Amino acid sequence: MSAADRIANAEAALLELMMFFIRHSLPGWPAKLSTVLELLRERKIHEALDEWARFPLMGEYGLMQVEVTYEYGYRAGDYAAEQAHFQRLLDQYLLTMNNLRQYLRSGVSRPLVEIYLDR
C-alpha cells in the first residue's frame, strides 16, 4: 500500500464524517475540517497532519464531544443510533489519520481502514 492509498483512505473517511455533519445541519464542523481535506487532496501529507494535530478534540467544543440532538435541526428516529453512527465515523477517521501518521514516521504498512459509509 502506497502513501497515495493511505491519503485517499483518510480523505474518504473525512468526507464520510463531513457528510454526517451536513446531514445533521452542523455546518461549522465541515468548515473547520475543510483545511485538512484540502491539504489531503493536494497530497500535502505533513501539512494535513500538522493541521489535524491542532484540531480540538476534547473540551466543550471538541470534535469528540459532539452530541446528536434535535436542537441542531435534524430529527432522528433514534438518537442513540445516530450517536453510535457518529462515533463509528469519527473512530474510522481517527484510525485513518493515525495509520497515515504511523506510515510516514516508521514506514510500517498497516492495512487500510475499510470505510463505513454514511447512508
C-alpha positions as CSV (number, residue, x, y, z in Angstrom):
1,M,0.0,0.0,0.0
2,S,1.3,3.3,-1.0
3,A,1.2,6.7,0.7
4,A,-1.3,7.7,-2.0
5,D,-3.6,4.9,-1.0
6,R,-3.4,5.9,2.6
7,I,-4.1,9.6,1.7
8,A,-7.2,8.5,-0.3
9,N,-8.3,6.3,2.6
10,A,-8.1,9.3,5.1
11,E,-9.8,11.6,2.6
12,A,-12.7,9.1,2.2
13,A,-13.1,8.8,5.9
14,L,-13.0,12.6,6.4
15,L,-15.7,13.0,3.7
16,E,-18.0,10.5,5.4
17,L,-17.6,12.4,8.6
18,M,-18.3,15.7,6.9
19,M,-21.4,14.3,5.2
20,F,-22.7,13.3,8.6
21,F,-22.4,16.9,9.8
22,I,-24.0,18.3,6.7
23,R,-27.0,15.9,7.1
24,H,-27.4,17.0,10.7
25,S,-27.2,20.7,9.8
26,L,-23.9,21.2,11.7
27,P,-22.1,23.3,9.0
28,G,-19.5,24.6,11.4
29,W,-17.7,21.2,11.5
30,P,-17.2,20.7,7.8
31,A,-16.0,24.3,7.5
32,K,-13.4,23.6,10.3
33,L,-12.3,20.3,8.7
34,S,-12.1,21.6,5.2
35,T,-8.5,22.8,5.6
36,V,-7.4,19.2,6.4
37,L,-9.4,17.9,3.5
38,E,-7.8,20.4,1.1
39,L,-4.3,19.5,2.2
40,L,-5.0,15.8,1.8
41,R,-6.3,16.5,-1.7
42,E,-3.2,18.4,-2.5
43,R,-1.1,15.5,-1.2
44,K,0.5,17.7,1.4
45,I,0.5,14.9,4.0
46,H,2.7,16.5,6.6
47,E,0.8,19.8,6.5
48,A,-2.5,17.9,6.8
49,L,-1.3,16.0,9.8
50,D,0.0,19.3,11.4
51,E,-3.3,20.9,10.8
52,W,-5.1,17.9,12.3
53,A,-2.8,17.9,15.3
54,R,-4.1,21.4,16.2
55,F,-7.7,20.5,15.8
56,P,-9.8,20.5,19.1
57,L,-10.9,17.0,20.0
58,M,-11.7,17.3,23.7
59,G,-13.3,20.1,25.8
60,E,-16.6,21.7,25.5
61,Y,-16.2,22.5,21.7
62,G,-14.1,19.5,20.8
63,L,-15.0,17.1,18.0
64,M,-15.3,14.1,20.3
65,Q,-17.9,16.0,22.4
66,V,-20.5,16.3,19.5
67,E,-23.9,15.1,20.6
68,V,-26.7,14.4,18.1
69,T,-29.8,16.3,19.3
70,Y,-32.9,17.8,17.8
71,E,-31.6,21.3,18.7
72,Y,-29.3,21.2,15.7
73,G,-32.2,20.9,13.2
74,Y,-32.2,17.2,12.4
75,R,-35.0,15.0,13.6
76,A,-33.7,11.4,14.0
77,G,-35.9,8.5,14.8
78,D,-33.3,7.1,17.2
79,Y,-30.8,9.5,18.7
80,A,-28.8,6.7,20.3
81,A,-28.3,5.0,16.9
82,E,-27.3,8.3,15.3
83,Q,-24.8,9.0,18.1
84,A,-23.3,5.5,17.7
85,H,-23.2,6.1,13.9
86,F,-21.3,9.4,14.5
87,Q,-18.9,7.6,16.9
88,R,-18.2,5.0,14.3
89,L,-17.5,7.6,11.6
90,L,-15.2,9.5,14.0
91,D,-13.4,6.4,15.0
92,Q,-12.7,5.4,11.4
93,Y,-11.4,8.9,10.6
94,L,-9.1,8.8,13.7
95,L,-7.8,5.4,12.6
96,T,-7.1,6.5,9.0
97,M,-5.2,9.6,10.2
98,N,-3.2,7.5,12.8
99,N,-2.5,4.9,10.1
100,L,-1.2,7.7,7.8
101,R,0.9,9.3,10.6
102,Q,2.5,5.9,11.5
103,Y,3.3,5.1,7.9
104,L,5.0,8.4,7.4
105,R,7.0,8.1,10.7
106,S,8.0,4.5,10.5
107,G,7.2,3.1,7.1
108,V,5.1,0.4,8.8
109,S,2.5,-0.8,6.4
110,R,-0.8,-1.4,8.1
111,P,-4.0,-2.5,6.2
112,L,-6.2,0.3,5.1
113,V,-9.3,1.0,7.2
114,E,-12.4,-0.3,5.5
115,I,-14.7,2.8,5.1
116,Y,-18.1,2.6,6.8
117,L,-20.4,4.7,4.6
118,D,-22.7,7.3,6.0
119,R,-26.0,6.5,4.4
